[in-house]
Amino acid sequence: MDFTNPLVYGVPCFLGLILLELTYSKTHDHKNKNLYEWKDLGASLFMGVGSALLAPLIKTISAIVIFNYVYEFFNPEVNGIRTNIFGWESFGYAWYVWLACQLLDDFTYYWFHRQNHMVRALWAAHIVHHSSDNFNLGTAVRNGWFTILYKPLFYMWIPAIGFPPEMVVVCLGIEALWQFQLHSVYIPKMGFIEKIFNTHTMHQVHHAKNVEYMDKNHGGFLNIFDKMFGTWKELDENIEVEYGVTHAPNSYNPWVILTHEYRDIWNDTKKSKNWYHKFMYVFGPPGWSHDGSTLTVKQMQRELELKKQKA
């Protein structure tokens, strides 16, 4: 059965909503009149367009080659019935199968997203999305081009256990649609919805560079996995949010934005001749250093907590 990726219809809506938010912020909202900066928006759109051009090529390969190969290998046809190697019949297209696939997609997205913040080599690709000092719908399309090279590897297990590859691709598209609309400051806390779903205020926390907010709220649709695994944090109205990253590229040049963290990793590996240190500079958490000259997020948060206790 063939399905169309929802992003095919979502991209025109993305551009329209960006234009609407941009116009409103410049003409009606004096508090957030600087919500958009023209050079920053230009850089975000350039990277968004580049990602949109590259994604079909790479995602087509991942969907057709990787997902289909995994699906066929782990779900061969036995007497005309596609059966998983663990013994159950592979899944069809019932509504509850779609819900289950979307839930597994959300679970996978949480760990994929969290590892992008925990492993520096992955953070080098993901930092692009966080590198803007602005939080708006334009930032939502500011995507790194290298993330899509390894993202499918996190999702291979879903077709392996029997979900059709095209179903997984559609669920990935739906996840991306939800993620886009989270990048807005105009939606306040939403009461009961906050108890279940990942919302706009939670995503503001995720994009903040305030120490207490860093590496929080990695969820896609739901916030349950953040709550289960200790990474959930509610927006505190008394804390002024500062967006961006602690080591910003300080450039509107798309190539600099895309590659600056890789350059920093290379420079850091030359700080020590110890091969374990070199390994940690590449695959350890961002901020790790062999001499304590820079700190990881957990170390910074620990220091902040100690200061609060002393105060």
Secondary structure, DSSP 8 states (H G I E B T S, - for coil): -----THHHHHHHHHHHHHHHHHHHHHT-STTTTS--HHHHHHHHHHHHHHHHHHHHHHHHIIIIIIHHHHHHHS-EETTEEB-TTSSB-----HHHHHHHHHHHHHHHHHHHHHHHHSHHHHHHHHHHH--S--SHHHHT---SSHHHHHHHHHTHHHHTT--HHHHHHHHHHHHHHHHHT--SS----GGGGGTB--HHHHHHHTB-SGGGTT----SSBSHHHHHTT------TTS---BS-SS------HHHHHHHHHHHHHHHHTT---HHHHHHHHHS-TT--TTSSS--HHHHHHHHHHHHHH-
